[in-house]
Structures are given as C-alpha cells and as structure tokens.
Amino acid sequence: SLLSVAIVTSTFSPIQVAQYGLACRVSQILLMPWNSGMQILIPSLAQIGKNRDNSDILHQIRQITGFVFLSIIAIAAGFLLIGYPVMNFFFDAFNKQAFYISLVFVFGNIVFAYFGIGDQALIATNRHRKAQNITVISTGFALAGFLLCIWVQADVIYIAVIMMMSMLVRQIWSEVAFYKFTGIRTRLA
C-alpha cells in the first residue's frame, strides 16, 4: 500500500526503502492474476441478486478464483526457486533481508488469493458502504501498527507483516460479509 511505502520512506534508511520497494514490486507481480480475475468476474458479480439462480455465477467464481490461486502459487513457486539469485543479480539492494520481506508478501498474497474476492464482490453487489467501512477500519489498525513499529524502532520487515495482516483482515472480513449478504462463498474451500 502507498501508506506503508510512505512510512518506510520517511522512517528507514535508503537501503531498507529499496528492499521494501523491491518486495512491494514482487507483491504486485503476484497480484496480477488476481487483478485480471477481478476484471472478468465483476460483471457477473453485479448480477447476483438480480437472478434467482446464482449457480452459474457461483461456478464462474469457483473456476476463476481457482485459476487465479493456482497462478499465484505458480508465480510464488518460481520466485522461491529463482527469485533470490535473479533479484540479487539485478539489484544490489536485494539481499537476504529483502528476500525475507518478499517472502512475507509472497505468503501473504497466497493467503489473500485463497480467501477469494470478498472486497470486490461487496463493491460489485452495491455494498459500497460495507466495503468502505471494512477498508477504513483495517487501514486504521495498519496505521496504528506502523506507528508502533516506528515508536519501538522495529525493523522494516515488521511493516511488511503489518501490511499483509491488514490486507488479510480486510479480505477475510469482506468474504464473511459477502457470504452473509448472498450466501455465496468466494474463498476456495
């Protein structure tokens, strides 16, 4: 998130900022399949509640979230196998610390993808206020965690952990809210 990058930039050394920035880029690559899947699913999600039978939409959600999850797993596996040597070759700042920060984002994004499309599903089904409230509250907790890290002078990897925890809380909470609204689960299992 831009908030975490702004906090890292204003608080940590240039090397730590570079490490965190590279890890954020790895995270963005991991989320490319998720973002693409959302573009496919949003029109279908908007139809929920308009039709009595949502079985076709449910089938499409399962197919696309499954494909997105497997795509993220494949990208993560590739990163785990060759990410460190490749990134270390191209970027001097990419050392073991940056790799560990990247691992936080990799595993966090795998869990994020597992829990499906809750926040986007809420927005697509006109539950904007609920999605907004969830985002504001989870971002508020993240900000409090960031400020705590600054106060105790924690390492930059803790910013990454808090960032991922905030995303996961938002995603899981949104999935539960969407399930309560529609009876449809967007997570894989």
Secondary structure, 3 states (H helix, E strand, C coil): CHHHHHHHHHHCCHHHHHHHHHHHHHHHHHCHHHHHHHHHHHHHHCCECCECCCHHHHHHHHHHHHHHHHHHHHHHHHHHHHHHHHHHHHCCCCCHHHHHHHHHHHHHHHHHHHCCCHHHHHHHCCCHHHHHHHHHHHHHHHHHHHHHHHHHCCCHHHHHHHHHHHHHHHHHHHHHHHHHHHCCCCCCC
